[in-house]
Amino acid sequence: MELNKLDASVLESFPKPDEAAIEKELREALAQYKKKIVVLDDDPTGIQTLHGVSVYTSWDEAAIRAGFLEENGMFFLLTNSRSFTEEQAARVSEEIGKTLCRVSMETGIDYVVVSRSDSTLRGHFFLETETLRRSIESHSSKRFDGEIFMPFFKEGGRFTIGDVQYVLEGDTLTPSGQTEFAKDKTFGYGSSHLGEYVEEKTAGAFKKDSCIFISLDELRGNDVAGITAKLMGADGFRKGIVNAVDYRDVKVFVTAFVQAALAGAAFIFRTAASLPRVLGGVPDQPLLTRAQLLNPENQNGGLVVIGSHVNKTTKQLEALKQSNAPLELIEFNQHLVVNPKLLEDEVDRVVKLAEVAVSKGKCAVVYTRRERLDLPDMDGGAQLEISVRISDAVTDIVRRMKARPGFIIAKGGITSSDIGVKALKVKKALAMGQIAPGIPVWRLGPEALFPGMSYVIFPGNVGGEETLREMVEGLTKNN
């Protein structure tokens, strides 16, 4: 049965509890929670709500140990597993689980794992959390009672109401299963109801009726005791589905979670970007300014690389093309991926054009052809491999840049990850904050291709039609 769309005004219809009381209870709970928060990010956009947090681009023992030994209570490991095959994702999850156990035992520091993924429900669910559970339980004495599933992400317009995941489109809340994201060729799905989604994605291993549902009535009633009791009743790695339309809902839930954890309950999280901010106790911060992001000594133009093909990104690109800012628009023909020599020539062409533009103070906008390359008789795994080859070619454009851009904006999760890790050679970055709601910025480390540069990670499914244009105009000199 197809679910109805909702008017966005419903978001303001829920009771508003005492915010001060909720904050006080949350602070008191977090003061007792001493575990290191390890966030495994399946693309670089998971820091969409955070600042002052380290992001490690590898998950080897040295990186994990460095994260454990930080004074900060939370760190991110960028796995970029949304670009992996199922086999690769499972192997990495197994490896990380094993290493977490070893480092935790060596340092004496306990931890909680957050598997951060897409608020529109794309990714390796539930493969990653199930593999992590098995790996950790086989290499330590830890045992997990359940998995918390919370895809709420306010900044991106993703809300969970009545156990259904909605995507805000204009003034309408659309069930996620009716959006373009559900038609993803690799991670497509049909169920908007999260209990049904669990049953669909686990092939019936976990039934809808086995899930523990945390309702908005309970959260808006600040029923911490009742929610805690529900969590304490979890067993067999059952899925706990949390509704939310605002951060106050996350705060009430985290307070209850901490109470359950202190009483001995153990969970792995599968969430979008909002929960890590609350669980980590990260305070609000204003949006980043031009002065914070640009080096006044560098007179070169910026570089924008657009790889995402979701409809929202295409509309944002079209709006950018109408800008009066000094731009050099460069289309990259990724369809040449079927001919390696022609693809290499195309990379050469784009690099030369981008170099000239950046050196002259113009912003080079490199974008892939908007028509998707869908080859007939190709399954999801093969389509993913083609996407990776295209991403490698786009990455090579940035890697070969000699002129240091004033800034870099990468559009799309896989695109931004590959550019950050493969082209810019980032090992550890600092999450500076957000340039616009849901759009994070890294400060590149000293080991990077362009040390100290501001690197804007612009998710494909975030922002309004004018967001990219406004951002580029705000950062581009002589505008």
C-alpha positions in Angstrom: 0.0 0.0 0.0 1.4 3.4 -1.0 1.8 5.8 1.9 0.4 9.3 1.7 2.5 12.4 1.4 2.2 14.9 4.3 2.2 18.7 4.4 5.3 20.0 6.0 3.2 22.0 8.5 2.9 18.7 10.4 6.4 19.2 11.7 5.2 22.0 13.9 2.1 20.2 15.2 3.8 18.1 17.9 3.9 19.2 21.6 7.0 21.2 22.6 8.3 20.0 25.9 10.5 22.0 28.3 13.7 22.5 26.3 15.7 23.5 29.4 14.7 20.4 31.3 15.6 18.2 28.4 19.0 19.9 28.1 19.7 19.5 31.8 18.8 15.8 31.8 21.0 15.2 28.7 24.0 17.0 30.2 23.7 15.0 33.4 23.5 11.7 31.5 26.4 12.5 29.2 28.6 13.4 32.2 28.3 9.8 33.3 28.9 8.2 29.9 32.7 7.7 29.5 32.9 5.5 26.4 34.8 6.6 23.3 32.4 7.3 20.4 33.8 5.7 17.2 31.8 6.8 14.1 32.3 4.7 11.0 31.3 6.9 8.1 30.3 5.3 4.8 31.0 8.5 2.9 32.6 11.9 4.1 29.3 13.6 4.8 28.7 12.2 8.3 30.2 15.3 9.9 27.3 17.4 8.5 26.4 18.5 12.0 29.8 18.6 13.7 32.9 20.7 14.3 36.1 20.2 16.2 36.2 16.5 15.4 39.0 14.5 13.8 38.3 12.5 10.6 40.8 9.7 9.8 40.7 8.5 6.3 42.1 5.0 7.0 41.0 2.4 9.6 44.4 0.7 10.3 45.5 0.2 13.8 47.6 3.3 13.9 44.6 5.5 13.0 42.2 3.8 15.4 44.8 4.0 18.3 45.3 7.7 17.6 41.6 8.3 17.8 41.3 6.4 21.1 44.1 8.4 22.6 42.7 11.8 21.6 41.4 14.0 24.4 38.2 14.4 22.3 35.5 11.9 23.2 34.6 11.1 19.5 36.4 10.5 16.2 35.4 9.5 12.7 36.8 6.8 10.5 36.0 7.4 6.8 35.4 4.0 5.3 33.6 5.2 2.1 32.0 1.8 2.1 29.0 3.1 0.2 31.3 2.7 -2.9 32.2 -0.9 -2.0 30.8 -4.2 -3.1 29.0 -6.2 -0.4 32.1 -8.4 -0.1 34.4 -5.4 0.4 32.1 -3.8 2.9 31.9 -7.0 4.9 35.7 -7.4 4.9 36.3 -3.9 6.1 33.7 -4.2 8.8 35.3 -7.4 10.0 38.7 -5.8 10.0 37.6 -2.7 11.9 35.7 -4.7 14.5 38.8 -6.8 15.2 41.1 -3.8 15.5 38.6 -1.9 17.8 38.8 -4.9 20.2 42.5 -5.0 20.1 43.0 -1.3 20.7 40.4 -1.1 23.3 42.0 -3.9 25.3 45.5 -2.3 25.0 44.3 1.2 26.0 41.7 0.1 28.6 39.2 2.5 26.9 35.7 1.2 26.3 33.8 2.4 23.2 30.5 2.5 21.3 30.2 2.1 17.6 28.1 4.4 15.4 27.7 3.2 11.8 26.8 6.5 10.1 25.0 6.2 6.7 22.5 7.9 4.5 19.3 9.5 5.8 17.6 8.5 2.5 18.4 4.9 3.4 21.0 4.0 0.8 24.0 1.9 1.9 25.0 -1.6 3.1 22.2 -2.1 5.7 22.2 -4.4 7.6 25.4 -6.0 6.3 27.8 -3.6 8.0 26.3 -3.6 11.5 25.8 -7.4 11.5 29.4 -8.0 10.5 30.6 -5.5 13.1 28.6 -7.3 15.8 30.0 -10.7 14.8 33.5 -9.4 14.6 33.5 -7.6 18.0 31.7 -10.5 19.7 34.2 -13.0 18.4 37.2 -11.0 19.4 36.1 -9.7 22.8 33.7 -10.4 25.7 31.2 -7.7 24.4 27.7 -8.9 23.6 25.1 -6.7 21.8 21.5 -6.6 22.7 20.3 -4.6 19.7 20.8 -2.1 17.0 19.5 1.5 17.1 18.2 2.6 13.7 17.7 6.4 13.6 17.9 8.0 10.1 16.6 11.4 11.1 18.6 14.3 9.7 17.0 17.7 10.2 19.5 19.7 8.1 18.8 17.6 5.1 15.0 17.5 5.5 14.7 13.9 6.6 12.1 13.1 9.3 10.7 10.0 10.9 7.0 10.1 11.7 4.8 7.2 12.6 7.8 4.9 11.9 7.9 6.1 8.3 11.0 7.9 6.8 10.1 11.1 5.0 12.1 13.4 2.7 11.2 17.1 2.6 10.5 18.3 -1.0 9.4 21.9 -1.0 6.4 22.0 1.4 5.7 18.3 1.1 7.0 15.4 3.1 7.4 12.4 0.7 7.8 8.8 2.0 11.4 8.0 1.1 10.4 4.9 -0.8 8.6 7.2 -3.3 11.7 9.4 -4.0 14.5 9.1 -6.5 16.8 7.8 -3.8 14.8 4.6 -3.4 15.4 3.9 -7.1 19.2 3.8 -6.6 20.6 1.1 -8.9 22.8 -0.3 -6.1 20.9 0.4 -2.9 17.3 0.6 -4.1 14.4 -0.3 -1.9 10.6 -0.2 -1.7 9.7 0.3 1.9 9.3 3.7 3.6 8.1 2.2 6.9 11.3 1.5 8.7 10.0 -1.7 10.2 9.1 -3.0 6.7 12.5 -1.6 5.5 14.3 -3.7 8.1 12.3 -6.8 7.0 13.0 -6.0 3.3 16.8 -5.4 3.8 17.3 -8.4 6.1 15.4 -10.7 3.8 13.0 -11.5 6.6 15.7 -12.3 9.2 14.3 -9.5 11.3 10.5 -9.0 11.0 8.7 -5.7 11.3 6.9 -6.9 14.4 10.1 -7.8 16.1 11.3 -4.1 16.0 11.2 -1.9 19.1 9.6 1.4 18.1 10.3 4.6 20.0 7.4 7.0 19.2 7.2 10.7 19.0 4.5 10.6 21.8 7.1 9.0 24.1 9.8 11.4 23.1 7.7 14.6 23.3 6.4 13.3 26.6 10.0 13.1 27.8 9.3 9.6 28.9 12.9 8.7 29.6 12.1 5.9 32.0 9.7 4.2 29.6 12.1 4.4 26.7 14.9 3.1 28.9 12.7 0.2 29.8 12.0 -0.6 26.2 15.7 -0.6 25.4 16.5 -2.8 28.4 14.1 -5.4 26.9 16.1 -5.7 23.7 17.8 -9.0 22.8 18.9 -11.0 19.8 20.2 -7.8 18.1 16.7 -6.6 17.6 16.3 -3.3 15.8 15.2 -0.2 17.8 13.6 2.3 15.4 13.6 5.9 16.7 11.1 8.5 15.4 12.3 12.2 15.3 11.4 15.5 13.7 13.6 17.8 15.8 16.8 17.7 17.9 14.8 17.7 21.1 13.7 14.1 20.1 17.3 13.0 19.7 18.2 14.5 23.1 15.4 12.7 24.9 16.4 9.5 23.2 20.1 9.8 24.0 19.3 10.5 27.6 17.3 7.2 27.7 20.0 5.4 25.8 22.7 6.4 28.3 20.5 5.3 31.2 20.1 1.9 29.5 23.8 1.7 28.7 24.7 2.4 32.3 22.4 -0.4 33.4 24.2 -2.8 31.1 22.4 -2.7 27.7 24.7 -2.7 24.7 23.8 -1.5 21.2 25.4 -0.6 17.8 24.0 2.4 16.1 23.0 2.8 12.5 22.2 6.5 12.1 22.3 9.6 9.9 24.4 12.6 10.9 22.2 14.1 13.7 22.7 11.5 16.4 26.5 11.7 16.7 26.3 15.4 17.4 24.0 14.9 20.4 25.7 11.7 21.7 29.0 13.5 21.5 27.7 16.6 23.3 28.9 18.9 20.4 27.5 22.4 21.0 26.0 24.6 18.3 28.3 26.8 16.1 27.5 29.5 13.6 28.0 28.8 9.9 31.5 29.3 8.6 32.4 32.6 7.0 34.4 33.4 3.9 37.2 34.8 6.2 37.4 31.5 8.0 37.7 29.5 4.8 40.0 31.5 2.5 43.6 32.3 2.6 43.9 36.0 1.5 47.4 35.4 0.2 46.2 33.0 -2.5 44.7 34.9 -5.4 43.9 31.8 -7.4 40.3 30.8 -8.2 38.4 27.9 -6.7 37.7 24.5 -8.0 34.2 22.9 -8.0 33.9 19.2 -8.9 30.4 17.8 -9.5 30.0 14.0 -9.7 26.6 13.3 -8.1 23.8 12.6 -10.6 20.7 13.0 -8.3 18.1 15.4 -9.7 18.8 17.9 -6.9 22.4 18.2 -7.9 21.6 18.7 -11.6 19.2 21.6 -10.6 21.9 23.1 -8.4 24.3 23.0 -11.3 21.9 24.7 -13.7 21.4 27.5 -11.1 25.2 27.8 -10.8 25.5 28.2 -14.6 23.3 31.3 -14.4 25.7 33.0 -12.0 27.5 36.2 -12.8 30.6 35.1 -10.9 33.8 34.5 -12.9 33.3 30.8 -13.8 34.9 28.4 -16.3 32.3 25.7 -17.0 34.0 22.4 -18.0 31.9 19.4 -18.8 33.7 16.0 -18.3 32.5 13.2 -20.6 32.4 10.2 -18.3 30.7 8.1 -21.0 34.2 7.6 -22.4 34.9 5.2 -19.6 34.2 2.4 -22.1 37.4 3.4 -24.0 40.4 3.8 -21.6 42.5 5.8 -24.2 39.7 8.3 -24.9 39.0 8.6 -21.2 42.6 9.5 -20.5 42.6 12.1 -23.3 39.4 13.6 -21.7 41.1 13.9 -18.3 44.1 15.7 -20.0 41.7 18.1 -21.6 39.9 18.9 -18.5 43.0 19.3 -16.4 44.5 21.9 -18.8 41.3 23.9 -18.9 40.9 23.9 -15.1 44.6 24.8 -14.5 44.3 27.9 -16.8 41.0 29.0 -15.2 42.2 28.7 -11.6 45.5 30.4 -12.3 43.6 33.4 -13.8 41.5 33.7 -10.6 38.4 32.1 -12.1 36.4 29.3 -10.5 36.7 26.1 -12.5 33.5 24.2 -12.4 34.1 20.6 -13.6 31.0 18.5 -13.9 30.2 15.1 -15.4 27.6 14.8 -18.2 24.2 14.8 -16.6 23.0 11.8 -18.6 23.8 8.7 -16.6 25.7 5.9 -18.2 23.5 2.9 -17.8 24.7 -0.1 -19.8 22.2 -2.8 -20.7 22.2 -6.1 -18.8 24.4 -4.7 -16.0 23.6 -5.7 -12.4 24.1 -3.5 -9.4 27.6 -4.7 -8.7 28.8 -4.1 -12.2 27.1 -0.7 -12.2 29.0 0.1 -9.0 32.3 -0.9 -10.6 31.7 1.4 -13.6 30.9 4.2 -11.1 34.1 3.6 -9.3 36.1 3.8 -12.6 34.4 7.1 -13.4 35.1 8.4 -10.0 38.8 7.5 -10.3 39.0 9.5 -13.5 37.3 12.5 -11.9 39.7 12.1 -8.9 42.7 12.1 -11.3 41.7 15.6 -12.5 42.2 17.0 -9.0 45.3 14.9 -8.3 47.0 16.4 -11.3 46.3 20.0 -10.5 49.5 22.0 -10.0 48.0 25.4 -9.2 46.7 25.5 -5.7 42.9 26.5 -5.8 41.6 29.0 -3.3 39.1 26.4 -2.2 37.7 23.1 -3.4 34.0 22.0 -3.4 33.2 18.4 -4.2 29.6 17.5 -4.9 28.5 14.0 -4.1 29.5 11.5 -1.4 31.7 9.1 -3.3 33.2 11.9 -5.4 34.2 13.9 -2.2 35.6 10.9 -0.5 37.7 9.8 -3.5 39.0 13.3 -4.0 39.9 13.7 -0.4 41.7 10.4 0.0 43.0 9.6 -3.4 43.7 13.0 -4.9 44.3 15.3 -1.9 46.1 12.5 0.0 44.4 13.4 3.3 45.2 11.1 6.3 43.6 13.2 9.0 41.4 16.2 8.7 39.7 18.5 11.1 35.9 19.0 10.8 35.7 22.8 10.8 31.9 23.1 10.8 29.4 23.8 8.1 29.4 26.4 5.3 25.6 25.9 4.9 23.2 23.6 6.8 24.3 20.0 6.3 27.3 20.9 4.2 30.6 20.3 6.1 34.1 21.6 5.6 37.4 19.8 6.3 40.6 21.7 7.1 43.3 19.6 5.3 46.2 18.3 7.3 49.9 19.0 6.7 50.3 15.8 4.7 47.7 16.7 2.1 48.4 17.8 -1.5 47.2 21.3 -0.5 47.9 21.7 3.3 45.6 23.8 5.3 43.1 24.3 2.5 39.3 24.4 3.1 37.7 21.4 1.5 33.9 21.7 1.1 32.1 18.3 1.1 28.7 18.9 -0.5 26.4 15.9 -0.4 24.4 15.2 -3.5 21.1 15.1 -1.8 21.4 18.3 0.4 20.6 21.9 -0.1 18.2 24.0 -2.2 18.4 24.8 -5.9 20.3 28.0 -5.2 22.7 26.7 -2.5 25.6 25.8 -4.7 25.4 29.1 -6.6 25.2 31.1 -3.4 28.2 29.2 -1.9 30.4 29.7 -5.0 29.5 33.3 -5.3 30.3 33.8 -1.6 33.7 32.3 -1.9 34.7 33.5 -5.4 36.9 36.6 -5.5 36.0 39.6 -7.7 32.3 38.9 -7.3 
